[in-house]
């Protein structure tokens, strides 16, 4: 079966209900930002996600990035004040149902259009507030608390634009995907975090090999979610897990060098996985 032709971004904006010029421009800018920050995940969304959801997923991704910047960029002494201002702005958007910031206006449109629970958005921001001063990755308990507070809510935001991803069964299953993704991200950033003096997973008394094994086990469990997802959403989540597997293999090859070298997601193998998935039967996926 021939894949459904890839829709132009103007067409997917129409399908997402974004018709006003300023709103379309905001969605376009957020899409460009995700493409620059995370090319494999941008490609996964554009190639594999239902077209009517693509702008919403990219909008949520850009919002997550903006929240992360508010929590851990700029002068350390000013971060709490900066984040409190960001959190207050986000809450005001949902209280007033309007936003001066075009990107937050796009987020409000996404929430209204898709039914993404507002509590999931504000809950994620609230969880990120604990990341302003300190990330306690010095213990497994600290890591798991972070997954519960930040990583799992983040995963729910990205998937929750589809109503079929908001069932209790899917919400529960996405916890393993969040655990695996966060652990893999921490291992990839191990060298940077060590230089910054932050506690890192392998510094909690576990060897690198064991950390890699824990990540692999969580990633294996995460695939259980695929049988629970709506069929049209399964391809993009499958691609996400496949790209995480590619990153994990890169981490395993790096081994002890992880403490000295930052390991990013291999771009070419990731794109090959996405293009291969794109060639599979995809009736309805881009509808």
VOBA-1610 file (N, C-alpha, C; in pm, whole numbers, padded with zeros to 5 digits, always signed):
BEGIN
Unk+00085-00119+00000Unk+00000+00000+00000Unk+00088+00124+00000Unk+00055+00220-00087Unk+00132+00343-00096Unk+00098+00435+00021Unk+00200+00492+00089Unk+00170+00583+00200Unk+00087+00702+00155Unk+00004+00751+00245Unk-00071+00874+00217Unk+00029+00987+00195Unk+00014+01067+00088Unk+00111+01175+00063Unk+00122+01268+00184Unk+00245+01313+00209Unk+00268+01404+00321Unk+00201+01537+00294Unk+00117+01580+00386Unk+00044+01705+00368Unk+00136+01824+00393Unk+00112+01934+00321Unk+00185+02057+00348Unk+00150+02106+00488Unk+00238+02191+00544Unk+00209+02238+00678Unk+00089+02332+00678Unk+00067+02402+00569Unk-00054+02483+00560Unk-00179+02397+00568Unk-00174+02280+00503Unk-00290+02190+00506Unk-00313+02133+00646Unk-00206+02098+00715Unk-00227+02041+00849Unk-00274+02149+00946Unk-00234+02274+00923Unk-00287+02382+01006Unk-00438+02397+00985Unk-00481+02383+00860Unk-00625+02386+00834Unk-00695+02274+00909Unk-00639+02154+00906Unk-00701+02039+00971Unk-00697+02052+01124Unk-00600+02130+01173Unk-00589+02152+01317Unk-00681+02265+01364Unk-00753+02328+01270Unk-00845+02435+01306Unk-00778+02570+01328Unk-00655+02586+01279Unk-00582+02712+01294Unk-00598+02792+01164Unk-00690+02887+01164Unk-00722+02959+01042Unk-00679+03106+01046Unk-00670+03163+01167Unk-00634+03305+01179Unk-00484+03322+01156Unk-00445+03429+01087Unk-00306+03444+01041Unk-00206+03443+01156Unk-00233+03518+01263Unk-00139+03524+01375Unk-00123+03388+01440Unk-00233+03314+01451Unk-00227+03181+01510Unk-00145+03087+01423Unk-00166+03092+01293Unk-00089+03007+01202Unk+00060+03040+01210Unk+00092+03169+01219Unk+00233+03209+01229Unk+00296+03155+01357Unk+00220+03157+01467Unk+00272+03105+01593Unk+00299+02956+01584Unk+00206+02882+01525Unk+00227+02739+01508Unk+00347+02711+01418Unk+00363+02789+01314Unk+00477+02770+01224Unk+00610+02794+01297Unk+00614+02900+01376Unk+00736+02932+01449Unk+00771+02822+01549Unk+00671+02768+01616Unk+00696+02661+01712Unk+00743+02535+01640Unk+00688+02507+01523Unk+00732+02391+01446Unk+00878+02407+01404Unk+00915+02526+01361Unk+01055+02550+01323Unk+01148+02530+01441Unk+01105+02572+01559Unk+01187+02557+01678Unk+01210+02409+01710Unk+01104+02328+01703Unk+01120+02185+01730Unk+01209+02121+01625Unk+01195+02161+01501Unk+01280+02106+01394Unk+01426+02134+01422Unk+01455+02252+01474Unk+01593+02289+01506Unk+01644+02214+01629Unk+01560+02200+01731Unk+01604+02141+01858Unk+01613+01990+01851Unk+01514+01925+01792Unk+01504+01779+01794Unk+01461+01728+01656Unk+01553+01727+01559Unk+01515+01685+01423Unk+01448+01548+01416Unk+01496+01444+01490Unk+01429+01314+01477Unk+01284+01316+01522Unk+01255+01389+01631Unk+01119+01391+01682Unk+01029+01480+01596Unk+01085+01587+01541Unk+01009+01667+01445Unk+00971+01581+01325Unk+01069+01507+01273Unk+01043+01421+01157Unk+00940+01314+01190Unk+00948+01256+01310Unk+00853+01153+01349Unk+00710+01208+01349Unk+00694+01327+01403Unk+00560+01386+01407Unk+00509+01418+01267Unk+00593+01478+01186Unk+00550+01518+01052Unk+00524+01397+00962Unk+00602+01292+00979Unk+00588+01176+00892Unk+00480+01079+00938Unk+00458+01070+01070Unk+00381+00958+01122Unk+00258+00995+01204Unk+00253+01114+01260Unk+00139+01150+01344Unk+00018+01187+01258Unk-00103+01167+01310Unk-00221+01214+01237Unk-00206+01362+01203Unk-00235+01398+01080Unk-00204+01534+01035Unk-00277+01641+01116Unk-00400+01614+01161Unk-00475+01713+01236Unk-00414+01740+01373Unk-00326+01649+01419Unk-00263+01663+01550Unk-00120+01717+01542Unk-00062+01720+01424Unk+00079+01758+01413Unk+00108+01897+01470Unk+00034+02001+01432Unk+00063+02132+01491Unk+00047+02133+01643Unk-00049+02057+01693Unk-00073+02054+01837Unk+00043+01985+01909Unk+00094+01876+01855Unk+00206+01807+01918Unk+00331+01894+01915Unk+00355+01962+01803Unk+00473+02049+01793Unk+00459+02171+01885Unk+00338+02221+01898Unk+00311+02332+01991Unk+00341+02291+02134Unk+00293+02173+02174Unk+00317+02125+02310Unk+00467+02104+02332Unk+00535+02049+02233Unk+00680+02026+02246Unk+00752+02159+02268Unk+00716+02260+02191Unk+00780+02391+02206Unk+00747+02452+02342Unk+00625+02433+02389Unk+00588+02483+02522Unk+00671+02414+02630Unk+00690+02285+02619Unk+00772+02211+02715Unk+00914+02269+02717Unk+00967+02296+02597Unk+01103+02353+02589Unk+01108+02490+02654Unk+01006+02573+02632Unk+01003+02706+02692Unk+00997+02698+02844Unk+00922+02601+02894Unk+00913+02582+03039Unk+01046+02536+03096Unk+01114+02449+03023Unk+01245+02401+03066Unk+01346+02517+03069Unk+01342+02602+02968Unk+01431+02718+02965Unk+01405+02811+03084Unk+01279+02828+03117Unk+01245+02915+03230Unk+01297+02860+03361Unk+01314+02728+03368Unk+01355+02666+03495Unk+01505+02657+03513Unk+01582+02644+03402Unk+01725+02616+03422Unk+01818+02694+03331Unk+01775+02810+03284Unk+01866+02894+03205Unk+01875+03032+03269Unk+01980+03104+03232Unk+02001+03236+03287Unk+02070+03231+03423Unk+02096+03348+03484Unk+02163+03352+03615Unk+02088+03270+03719Unk+02162+03187+03792Unk+02101+03096+03888Unk+02015+03171+03990Unk+02065+03285+04037Unk+01994+03360+04142Unk+01860+03412+04095Unk+01844+03431+03964Unk+01720+03487+03911Unk+01622+03381+03864Unk+01663+03255+03862Unk+01577+03151+03806Unk+01446+03134+03882Unk+01446+03131+04015Unk+01317+03115+04085Unk+01217+03224+04049Unk+01263+03349+04047Unk+01173+03460+04013Unk+01125+03448+03868Unk+01218+03412+03780Unk+01181+03399+03639Unk+01079+03289+03620Unk+01099+03176+03689Unk+01006+03066+03671Unk+00870+03098+03732Unk+00869+03162+03847Unk+00741+03199+03907Unk+00661+03290+03813Unk+00731+03380+03744Unk+00663+03469+03650Unk+00605+03388+03534Unk+00683+03291+03484Unk+00636+03206+03375Unk+00514+03124+03419Unk+00522+03065+03537Unk+00411+02985+03588Unk+00286+03070+03604Unk+00302+03191+03656Unk+00187+03280+03674Unk+00126+03318+03540Unk+00212+03338+03440Unk+00163+03373+03306Unk+00081+03259+03248Unk+00132+03136+03262Unk+00061+03020+03207Unk-00075+03004+03276Unk-00075+03016+03408Unk-00202+03000+03480Unk-00301+03109+03441Unk-00252+03231+03419Unk-00340+03341+03381Unk-00403+03316+03244Unk-00327+03254+03155Unk-00381+03223+03022Unk-00506+03136+03032Unk-00501+03036+03118Unk-00615+02946+03131Unk-00726+03007+03216Unk-00690+03094+03306Unk-00793+03160+03386Unk-00870+03263+03304Unk-00797+03337+03218Unk-00859+03445+03140Unk-00906+03399+03002Unk-00859+03280+02959Unk-00890+03226+02826Unk-00841+03318+02716Unk-00730+03384+02738Unk-00668+03468+02637Unk-00520+03479+02668Unk-00439+03511+02565Unk-00294+03522+02582Unk-00239+03628+02489Unk-00151+03712+02543Unk-00083+03810+02459Unk+00034+03746+02384Unk+00099+03651+02447Unk+00208+03578+02383Unk+00149+03487+02275Unk+00188+03505+02149Unk+00130+03423+02041Unk+00148+03273+02064Unk+00258+03234+02125Unk+00281+03091+02146Unk+00186+03035+02251Unk+00160+03114+02354Unk+00065+03067+02454Unk-00078+03073+02400Unk-00102+03164+02307Unk-00233+03165+02240Unk-00249+03036+02159Unk-00142+02991+02096Unk-00147+02865+02022Unk-00169+02749+02117Unk-00104+02751+02232Unk-00124+02645+02331Unk-00269+02642+02377Unk-00327+02758+02403Unk-00467+02765+02445Unk-00557+02708+02336Unk-00528+02740+02212Unk-00606+02684+02101Unk-00592+02533+02096Unk-00470+02483+02118Unk-00447+02338+02118Unk-00530+02270+02227Unk-00529+02328+02345Unk-00606+02271+02456Unk-00755+02269+02422Unk-00804+02381+02370Unk-00947+02389+02338Unk-00985+02297+02223Unk-00897+02287+02125Unk-00929+02209+02006Unk-00922+02058+02032Unk-00823+02017+02110Unk-00800+01873+02129Unk-00863+01815+02254Unk-00895+01901+02350Unk-00945+01850+02477Unk-00834+01810+02573Unk-00710+01844+02540Unk-00599+01818+02632Unk-00633+01881+02767Unk-00631+01803+02875Unk-00672+01858+03005Unk-00584+01975+03050Unk-00646+02085+03086Unk-00570+02199+03135Unk-00488+02160+03257Unk-00543+02073+03340Unk-00472+02032+03462Unk-00342+01962+03428Unk-00334+01898+03313Unk-00209+01833+03273Unk-00104+01939+03239Unk-00148+02049+03179Unk-00055+02156+03143Unk-00003+02224+03270Unk-00093+02268+03355Unk-00051+02339+03476Unk+00020+02244+03572Unk-00019+02116+03573Unk+00050+02018+03659Unk+00193+01998+03616Unk+00218+01995+03485Unk+00355+01984+03435Unk+00438+02104+03478Unk+00382+02223+03463Unk+00455+02344+03502Unk+00484+02342+03652Unk+00386+02300+03730Unk+00406+02290+03875Unk+00517+02191+03908Unk+00520+02079+03838Unk+00626+01981+03861Unk+00763+02034+03825Unk+00770+02114+03718Unk+00897+02172+03677Unk+00948+02275+03776Unk+00858+02329+03858Unk+00901+02428+03957Unk+01006+02369+04051Unk+00998+02239+04076Unk+01096+02175+04162Unk+01230+02155+04097Unk+01240+02185+03967Unk+01365+02169+03894Unk+01445+02299+03890Unk+01389+02406+03947Unk+01455+02536+03938Unk+01584+02539+04019Unk+01578+02487+04140Unk+01693+02498+04229Unk+01782+02374+04229Unk+01721+02255+04209Unk+01801+02135+04232Unk+01731+02013+04174Unk+01807+01926+04110Unk+01755+01797+04064Unk+01821+01688+04146Unk+01744+01619+04226Unk+01800+01515+04311Unk+01808+01384+04235Unk+01915+01371+04155Unk+01940+01244+04087Unk+02048+01166+04161Unk+02070+01201+04287Unk+02172+01132+04364Unk+02126+00997+04417Unk+02000+00962+04391Unk+01948+00834+04437Unk+01843+00787+04338Unk+01819+00657+04339Unk+01714+00603+04253Unk+01578+00659+04294Unk+01557+00677+04423Unk+01431+00734+04470Unk+01413+00876+04418Unk+01522+00954+04416Unk+01515+01089+04363Unk+01482+01089+04215Unk+01542+00994+04142Unk+01514+00983+03999Unk+01367+00950+03975Unk+01315+00852+04048Unk+01176+00810+04029Unk+01080+00923+04064Unk+01114+01000+04167Unk+01030+01114+04203Unk+01027+01217+04090Unk+01141+01235+04024Unk+01149+01328+03911Unk+01064+01278+03794Unk+01069+01148+03768Unk+00986+01092+03661Unk+00839+01117+03690Unk+00798+01095+03815Unk+00659+01117+03852Unk+00619+01263+03841Unk+00711+01352+03877Unk+00680+01493+03884Unk+00691+01564+03749Unk+00786+01520+03664Unk+00815+01592+03541Unk+00805+01505+03416Unk+00877+01394+03413Unk+00891+01317+03289Unk+00759+01253+03245Unk+00686+01195+03339Unk+00558+01134+03304Unk+00456+01241+03262Unk+00440+01350+03338Unk+00351+01456+03290Unk+00390+01511+03152Unk+00520+01520+03125Unk+00566+01565+02993Unk+00518+01469+02885Unk+00532+01340+02908Unk+00488+01240+02811Unk+00337+01248+02791Unk+00264+01272+02898Unk+00118+01282+02887Unk+00078+01403+02804Unk+00151+01514+02817Unk+00120+01631+02736Unk+00137+01602+02588Unk+00247+01537+02552Unk+00275+01511+02411Unk+00173+01415+02350Unk+00132+01317+02426Unk+00038+01217+02372Unk-00107+01257+02395Unk-00131+01339+02494Unk-00268+01367+02537Unk-00349+01452+02442Unk-00289+01501+02333Unk-00368+01572+02233Unk-00462+01476+02161Unk-00438+01346+02173Unk-00530+01246+02118Unk-00615+01192+02232Unk-00747+01197+02222Unk-00831+01151+02334Unk-00809+01004+02369Unk-00769+00924+02271Unk-00745+00783+02297Unk-00622+00757+02381Unk-00539+00861+02402Unk-00419+00848+02485Unk-00444+00897+02627Unk-00570+00928+02658Unk-00600+00980+02792Unk-00673+00878+02879Unk-00682+00754+02834Unk-00746+00651+02915Unk-00655+00613+03031Unk-00709+00566+03142Unk-00624+00526+03256Unk-00519+00423+03219Unk-00554+00330+03128Unk-00459+00226+03090Unk-00340+00284+03015Unk-00365+00376+02923Unk-00256+00437+02848Unk-00173+00528+02938Unk-00240+00607+03021Unk-00169+00694+03114Unk-00072+00613+03200Unk-00118+00500+03251Unk-00032+00415+03333Unk+00083+00358+03251Unk+00055+00311+03129Unk+00159+00248+03047Unk+00265+00348+03003Unk+00228+00473+02986Unk+00325+00574+02943Unk+00427+00607+03050Unk+00403+00561+03171Unk+00499+00584+03279Unk+00633+00515+03248Unk+00628+00394+03190Unk+00751+00324+03154Unk+00825+00396+03042Unk+00751+00450+02945Unk+00815+00526+02838Unk+00884+00649+02895Unk+00820+00712+02993Unk+00880+00830+03056Unk+01006+00792+03134Unk+01002+00681+03205Unk+01118+00633+03281Unk+01234+00607+03187Unk+01208+00532+03080Unk+01315+00498+02986Unk+01373+00622+02920Unk+01285+00710+02872Unk+01332+00830+02804Unk+01415+00919+02894Unk+01372+00934+03020Unk+01446+01019+03113Unk+01581+00959+03147Unk+01585+00827+03166Unk+01712+00762+03201Unk+01810+00771+03084Unk+01760+00751+02964Unk+01846+00762+02846Unk+01896+00904+02829Unk+01808+01002+02853Unk+01848+01143+02843Unk+01956+01176+02945Unk+01940+01126+03068Unk+02039+01152+03173Unk+02175+01092+03136Unk+02174+00972+03082Unk+02300+00908+03045Unk+02367+00981+02930Unk+02287+01030+02835Unk+02345+01106+02724Unk+02406+01236+02771Unk+02350+01296+02876Unk+02399+01424+02929Unk+02493+01407+03048Unk+02535+01285+03073Unk+02614+01257+03193Unk+02738+01343+03202Unk+02810+01357+03092Unk+02934+01436+03095Unk+02905+01582+03126Unk+02801+01639+03063Unk+02765+01779+03088Unk+02724+01799+03233Unk+02642+01706+03285Unk+02596+01720+03423Unk+02712+01706+03522Unk+02805+01615+03492Unk+02919+01596+03581Unk+03004+01723+03586Unk+03022+01787+03470Unk+03100+01910+03467Unk+03030+02022+03543Unk+02897+02017+03544Unk+02820+02120+03616Unk+02806+02090+03764Unk+02857+01975+03808Unk+02849+01940+03949Unk+02714+01888+03994Unk+02630+01842+03899Unk+02499+01788+03933Unk+02511+01639+03964Unk+02432+01589+04058Unk+02433+01445+04084Unk+02374+01370+03966Unk+02442+01266+03921Unk+02398+01190+03804Unk+02368+01047+03844Unk+02290+00980+03764Unk+02246+00846+03800Unk+02359+00751+03837Unk+02463+00739+03755Unk+02568+00644+03791Unk+02646+00683+03916Unk+02630+00806+03961Unk+02699+00849+04082Unk+02621+00810+04208Unk+02508+00741+04189Unk+02425+00702+04302Unk+02463+00563+04352Unk+02581+00516+04319Unk+02626+00385+04363Unk+02602+00276+04262Unk+02544+00309+04148Unk+02520+00211+04042Unk+02625+00229+03933Unk+02668+00120+03876Unk+02764+00126+03768Unk+02693+00164+03638Unk+02772+00216+03544Unk+02716+00253+03415Unk+02643+00137+03349Unk+02702+00020+03354Unk+02640-00096+03290Unk+02501-00122+03347Unk+02488-00110+03478Unk+02359-00133+03540Unk+02259-00026+03499Unk+02305+00099+03489Unk+02215+00206+03444Unk+02165+00180+03303Unk+02255+00134+03216Unk+02216+00103+03079Unk+02117-00013+03076Unk+02137-00111+03161Unk+02045-00224+03169Unk+01908-00179+03218Unk+01906-00090+03317Unk+01778-00038+03367Unk+01704+00038+03257Unk+01777+00115+03179Unk+01715+00189+03069Unk+01659+00092+02966Unk+01734-00011+02933Unk+01687-00109+02836Unk+01563-00182+02884Unk+01561-00216+03012Unk+01445-00286+03068Unk+01321-00197+03064Unk+01336-00070+03101Unk+01222+00022+03097Unk+01173+00042+02954Unk+01267+00049+02859Unk+01230+00067+02720Unk+01154-00055+02668Unk+01196-00173+02712Unk+01124-00293+02674Unk+00982-00294+02728Unk+00966-00255+02854Unk+00832-00249+02914Unk+00745-00144+02845Unk+00808-00038+02799Unk+00734+00073+02739Unk+00659+00029+02613Unk+00707-00072+02545Unk+00642-00115+02421Unk+00503-00173+02447Unk+00474-00204+02571Unk+00341-00254+02605Unk+00233-00151+02569Unk+00270-00022+02573Unk+00170+00082+02545Unk+00120+00074+02401Unk+00198+00017+02311Unk+00162+00019+02169Unk+00031-00056+02142Unk+00005-00159+02217Unk-00120-00234+02195Unk-00241-00162+02253Unk-00218-00060+02334Unk-00326+00013+02398Unk-00363+00142+02324Unk-00275+00187+02237Unk-00295+00315+02170Unk-00396+00304+02056Unk-00460+00414+02021Unk-00540+00416+01898Unk-00451+00382+01779Unk-00498+00302+01684Unk-00414+00261+01571Unk-00349+00376+01497Unk-00418+00489+01485Unk-00361+00600+01409Unk-00248+00669+01484Unk-00241+00649+01616Unk-00136+00714+01695Unk-00018+00621+01719Unk-00038+00491+01701Unk+00068+00395+01731Unk+00196+00418+01651Unk+00190+00455+01520Unk+00315+00473+01445Unk+00411+00575+01505Unk+00358+00688+01552Unk+00448+00791+01603Unk+00509+00747+01736Unk+00435+00675+01820Unk+00492+00626+01944Unk+00591+00514+01918Unk+00562+00429+01819Unk+00658+00324+01782Unk+00789+00388+01738Unk+00779+00493+01657Unk+00900+00562+01610Unk+00977+00623+01726Unk+00904+00683+01821Unk+00970+00740+01939Unk+01050+00634+02013Unk+00990+00520+02036Unk+01059+00412+02108Unk+01175+00357+02027Unk+01160+00351+01895Unk+01269+00301+01811Unk+01387+00398+01813Unk+01358+00527+01810Unk+01467+00626+01817Unk+01535+00621+01953Unk+01458+00599+02058Unk+01519+00584+02190Unk+01610+00461+02193Unk+01570+00355+02126Unk+01655+00235+02119Unk+01785+00264+02047Unk+01778+00343+01940Unk+01900+00382+01869Unk+01992+00462+01960Unk+01934+00556+02036Unk+02014+00634+02129Unk+02076+00545+02237Unk+01999+00450+02287Unk+02051+00361+02391Unk+02169+00280+02338Unk+02160+00234+02216Unk+02272+00159+02157Unk+02396+00246+02143Unk+02374+00375+02109Unk+02488+00468+02102Unk+02551+00486+02240Unk+02468+00490+02343Unk+02519+00502+02479Unk+02597+00377+02519Unk+02545+00262+02481Unk+02613+00136+02513Unk+02749+00128+02444Unk+02756+00175+02320Unk+02885+00176+02249Unk+02983+00272+02315Unk+02934+00383+02367Unk+03022+00481+02431Unk+03079+00428+02562Unk+02999+00351+02636Unk+03047+00291+02759Unk+03104+00392+02856Unk+03226+00368+02900Unk+03289+00453+03000Unk+03311+00596+02950Unk+03311+00617+02819Unk+03330+00751+02765Unk+03213+00844+02798Unk+03103+00786+02847Unk+02988+00870+02881Unk+03020+00974+02987Unk+03116+00944+03072Unk+03152+01039+03177Unk+03235+01155+03122Unk+03281+01141+02996Unk+03365+01246+02937Unk+03305+01308+02812Unk+03211+01238+02747Unk+03160+01281+02618Unk+03008+01282+02616Unk+02950+01392+02571Unk+02805+01399+02555Unk+02764+01319+02432Unk+02665+01234+02446Unk+02620+01148+02336Unk+02482+01193+02292Unk+02472+01241+02169Unk+02344+01284+02114Unk+02281+01172+02031Unk+02153+01186+02005Unk+02082+01086+01926Unk+02140+01082+01785Unk+02185+00966+01737Unk+02238+00957+01600Unk+02130+00994+01498Unk+02156+01097+01420Unk+02053+01153+01334Unk+02021+01063+01215Unk+02124+01018+01141Unk+02100+00942+01019Unk+02027+00811+01046Unk+02073+00729+01143Unk+01997+00605+01171Unk+01853+00632+01214Unk+01833+00741+01289Unk+01697+00774+01332Unk+01608+00807+01214Unk+01660+00886+01123Unk+01582+00923+01005Unk+01554+00801+00918Unk+01647+00709+00909Unk+01624+00586+00833Unk+01509+00506+00892Unk+01505+00498+01025Unk+01394+00428+01092Unk+01261+00495+01059Unk+01259+00627+01062Unk+01134+00699+01036Unk+01089+00682+00892Unk+01183+00687+00799Unk+01146+00672+00659Unk+01099+00530+00630Unk+01160+00433+00697Unk+01115+00294+00680Unk+00972+00279+00733Unk+00944+00341+00847Unk+00810+00335+00903Unk+00710+00405+00811Unk+00754+00511+00749Unk+00668+00588+00657Unk+00626+00503+00537Unk+00710+00409+00500Unk+00679+00324+00384Unk+00586+00210+00417Unk+00560+00190+00546Unk+00469+00084+00586Unk+00325+00126+00557Unk+00232+00029+00550Unk+00091+00066+00531Unk+00046+00162+00639Unk-00011+00275+00597Unk-00044+00381+00693Unk-00182+00440+00666Unk-00274+00360+00622Unk-00406+00411+00591Unk-00467+00478+00714Unk-00504+00603+00700Unk-00568+00674+00811Unk-00471+00747+00901Unk-00342+00717+00891Unk-00247+00778+00984Unk-00236+00928+00963Unk-00241+00972+00838Unk-00229+01114+00810Unk-00363+01176+00772Unk-00469+01114+00819Unk-00602+01165+00786Unk-00637+01283+00876
//
